[in-house]
Amino acid sequence: MVLFVEYPKCTTCKRAKKWLDEQGIEFEDRDIRLQNPSEAELKEWHEKSGLPLRRFFNTSGQLYRQMNLKDRLQDMTPEEQYRLLASDGMLVKRPLVISEDDVLVGFREAEWSERLG
C-alpha cells in the first residue's frame, strides 16, 4: 500500500488516481488541503526521493507566484523551505506517491509505470 497525497480538484491528480486504480495499486488517499504534510514528513520524503528540494514546490500555483518564490528559494535554507511547504498544501507539488522506499512527485505515467508497475 502506498500513500497518495492529492488535491481532489486537480485534474492531474484525478488522472493519477485513475491510473493507480487501473494498475490495481492499493493506496491510502490524503487530501493535501485537509492534511498538509508536516516539516518532518517533507524532509523524510525529500531525502527518500533523491530529488532537488525545489521539485517539491508547485511552481505553477498562484501562491508560488504571489510569494515570488522563484527568486526567493535560492536564498532559503532547506529548513526554511520545509517550513514554508508545511505552511500551505497548495505550495506542494502534487500528486505525491509515497511508498516504503520511494517517493514520486508529480504524475508522469512512464516514470510511475517503471517505479510502481
C-alpha positions in Angstrom: 0.0 0.0 0.0 1.2 3.5 -0.9 0.2 6.9 0.4 -1.4 9.1 -2.4 -1.3 12.8 -1.5 -3.5 14.9 -3.7 -5.7 17.9 -4.2 -9.0 16.4 -5.3 -9.9 19.3 -7.7 -6.6 18.9 -9.6 -7.0 17.2 -13.0 -3.5 15.7 -12.9 -4.3 14.2 -9.5 -7.5 12.7 -10.9 -5.6 11.2 -13.8 -3.0 9.8 -11.4 -5.6 8.3 -9.1 -7.4 6.7 -12.1 -4.0 5.2 -13.2 -3.4 3.8 -9.7 -6.9 2.2 -9.8 -6.3 0.7 -13.3 -3.0 -0.8 -12.2 -4.6 -2.3 -9.1 -2.3 -0.4 -6.8 -3.8 0.0 -3.4 -3.4 3.4 -1.8 -4.3 5.5 1.2 -5.8 8.8 -0.1 -4.9 12.1 1.6 -6.3 15.5 0.7 -3.4 17.9 0.9 -5.6 20.8 1.8 -7.1 19.0 4.8 -3.9 17.3 6.0 -0.9 19.2 4.8 2.4 17.3 5.1 4.5 18.3 8.2 8.0 19.6 8.0 9.3 16.2 9.2 7.3 14.3 6.6 8.5 16.6 3.8 12.1 16.2 5.0 11.8 12.4 5.0 10.1 12.3 1.6 12.7 14.7 0.1 15.6 12.6 1.3 13.9 9.4 0.2 13.1 10.8 -3.3 16.7 11.9 -4.2 15.2 14.9 -6.0 16.2 18.5 -5.5 14.0 20.2 -2.9 12.7 22.7 -5.4 10.9 19.8 -7.2 8.5 19.7 -4.2 7.2 23.2 -4.9 4.1 23.7 -7.0 5.7 26.2 -9.4 2.6 26.6 -11.4 0.4 27.5 -8.5 -0.9 31.0 -7.7 0.5 31.1 -4.2 4.0 30.3 -5.5 3.8 33.2 -7.9 2.2 35.6 -5.4 5.0 34.9 -3.0 7.7 35.4 -5.7 9.3 32.1 -4.6 11.1 31.6 -7.9 13.5 34.3 -6.8 13.4 33.7 -3.0 14.0 29.9 -2.8 17.7 30.2 -3.7 18.3 32.3 -0.6 16.4 30.0 1.8 17.8 27.1 3.8 16.3 23.7 3.4 14.7 24.0 6.9 13.1 27.3 5.8 11.8 25.6 2.7 10.4 22.7 4.6 8.7 25.1 7.0 7.2 27.1 4.0 5.9 23.9 2.3 4.4 22.7 5.5 2.6 26.0 6.0 0.2 25.6 3.0 -0.6 22.4 1.0 -1.1 24.5 -2.2 2.6 25.2 -2.3 3.4 21.5 -2.6 3.7 19.8 -6.0 1.2 17.0 -6.4 0.3 14.3 -6.6 2.8 12.6 -4.4 3.1 8.9 -4.0 5.0 7.7 -1.0 6.0 4.0 -0.7 8.2 2.4 1.8 11.3 3.1 -0.2 10.4 5.6 -2.8 8.7 9.0 -3.4 7.2 10.2 -6.7 6.5 13.9 -7.2 4.0 14.9 -9.9 2.4 12.4 -12.3 4.5 11.1 -15.2 2.9 7.9 -16.4 6.1 6.3 -17.8 8.0 7.0 -14.5 5.2 5.7 -12.4 4.9 2.5 -14.6 8.6 1.9 -14.2 8.8 2.6 -10.5 5.4 1.3 -9.3 4.4 -1.1 -12.0 
